[in-house]
Amino acid sequence: MSSTRPIRERNPATTAVVGVLGGGQLGRMLALAGHPLGVELVCVDPSADAPAAAVARHVTRDYADPEALAALASCAVVTYEFESVPVSAAEALAEKTRVSPPPEALRVAQDRLLEKQCFRALGIPTPDFAAVGSRAELEAGCEALGFPAVLKTRRLGYDGKGQRVLRSRKELDDAWTALGGVPCILERFVPFERELSLLVVRGQDGSTVHYPLVENEHEGGILRVTRAPAPGLTPSLQARAAEYGSRLCARLAYVGVLALELFEAGGELLANEMAPRVHNSGHFTIEGARTSQFENHLRAILGLPLGSPEVPEPCAMLNCVGALPDPHAVLSVPGAHLHLYGKAPRAGRKVGHITVTGEQALAERLERLRALPGVG
Amino acid sequence: MSSTRPIRERNPATTAVVGVLGGGQLGRMLALAGHPLGVELVCVDPSADAPAAAVARHVTRDYADPEALAALASCAVVTYEFESVPVSAAEALAEKTRVSPPPEALRVAQDRLLEKQCFRALGIPTPDFAAVGSRAELEAGCEALGFPAVLKTRRLGYDGKGQRVLRSRKELDDAWTALGGVPCILERFVPFERELSLLVVRGQDGSTVHYPLVENEHEGGILRVTRAPAPGLTPSLQARAAEYGSRLCARLAYVGVLALELFEAGGELLANEMAPRVHNSGHFTIEGARTSQFENHLRAILGLPLGSPEVPEPCAMLNCVGALPDPHAVLSVPGAHLHLYGKAPRAGRKVGHITVTGEQALAERLERLRALPGVG
């Protein structure tokens, strides 16, 4: 019995081989979107049980490993599916093959200060912020911005990690120590009404499409539910967000899917952060949009025409966190589609998601799903 | 660099391992639908470059090979993705594990005479027919049915192969010889207006859903274009077809997707043949229906609730035959989605398909796609 499954680079039916830094669930869903296009993925991920490995070639090496980089350098194009890959690795690859999105986008997205400065330079509103390189600068920043404020490490923060809310001077010492005294950014706390996100896709020829703004609901710093389009979305709000997304893409010579997280506060849109990759808040697009973010990312980086981002009817996405949902219970809800990532459950770990559609019935279906253990 | 991609049967995130007799494009699309459900496929296919191998475990053995059968027997359920697998292999497997659809459906579908007799016994209209086991019976059959008539081998016919149209007595000798003197069925030639097909899905609990009837257009015996729903489809026509599909499923204790091909002639629906598996005329369901036939087949055979077969708006599917289409040209048509099967092109070989949606614009988009080499 043979269990080898060779990647057939020489198969004339293969459109392209795409290299990916990372092999998590985003890589897995990129790979699932790639096969119908004749696109095979090679994912570099040091984890032996990377979720993408079931559907893509898996190079079980560190992101900066020379052999891994050699494997990627032979691909038509290299992309990333999480943003903590070393910029140096992406830059080295860019000398050998096409790398999309460009390493510059990775560099900016990895640093909350560079990111906010980039937003500001483009006229994209953000919460007020100050650079904090020392305990003294933290003091000065709080003086300037007032309380409450949020202290965030410039690098390596995700899912609410690496940040502290400061409500008074008394909390500065603890927060500074807890975050390890590393370079930080201090931001004015924005009492926002909701968090929205925008997915932009930009092709090699500069053509750009925008998915409708979606509304994200977090709990414990982890995304739980996305509603698409964002309830009550107006054309003017969408146009404003799309303009911000387009400016960012143009500034970064961006190619691929870019996610921009925004706060809606008092009629204003404030940019919080960006992700230079497909994004959890775009998972709904698999069933909910004309073209999924995964297919559009591949189309973009391969120089193919982009697909329509239209969302024909309201839908929602619920993350499965910490526990595997019961497939029978999930699929007994009309309009529900289950996406498991092949990951063993652990507290706080995203192991899958559910998309649910249904126009009038959406709210009721959403509540049925949220009542299930580990869902939403 | 590791290129092994182990199937993780023991991964707690795996819902089930499904065995499949066959590893062609249908197996490939089943596998792509399976991963999000946590379902891994093991496909048995003697061909080294089976299309499913890129996304499923591939056992490169003959369908009746003991080791292959042992591998399948350890699966939660076994299914087929083409119907020429030996019934004996399916029956042997059914003694060890669940086999869906039941081997009896395979037995009936493999024999055009049993199939037509089954339709007739259930009150499902068919073209008039006669069994032909000898040259003399051919003579008698033509006497009874008149000309034109169609002589078909009882077994192993597909894509227009294994059949001859008879227009007069003079053609009997040639046709009988050309088909090899094997057991045949003779059918009255029906000047049908169009060919329709119905996809039915029946769950383990007997619950049944029907996709809307679709219209199929053939050329050279090969399906070229499917329009879904069939233009001008009326509720009464749909209800009649659904009733036939339900009767068949109930009679065969069917579980899974069943395709029923029908002729529409003078307001009548005549059953032509059935396929106990996902079907080419159902490929449009990946983008065109609420739930794809591939996902619904897996849901059915795993005892999960069935998904909605609703088709929210008109769409069409075009086969790519004999040549790989240019992805750029295909995807520049709005609403078009490309599905390649990882097969090298050969004359008459189905190497992919395209789904296109678009309500008002559908006809124009369809024509743009049909103008491409190898499409439709």
Interface residues (C-beta under 8 A of the other chain):
Chain A: M1 S2 S3 T4 R5 P6 I7 R8 N11 P12 A13 T14 T15 R28 L32 H35 P36 L37 G38 E40 D49 A53 A54 V55 A56 R57 H58 V59 T60 R61 E67 A68 A71 R290 T291 E295 R299 G303 L304 P305 G307 S308 P312 E313 L324 P327 H328 L331 S332 P334 G335 H337 L338 H339 L340 Y341 G342 K343 A344 P345 V351 G352 T357
Chain B: M1 S2 S3 T4 R5 P6 I7 R8 N11 P12 A13 T14 T15 R28 L32 H35 P36 L37 G38 E40 D49 A53 A54 V55 A56 R57 H58 V59 T60 R61 E67 A68 A71 R290 T291 E295 R299 G303 L304 P305 G307 S308 P312 E313 L324 P327 H328 L331 S332 P334 G335 H337 L338 H339 L340 Y341 G342 K343 A344 P345 V351 G352 T357
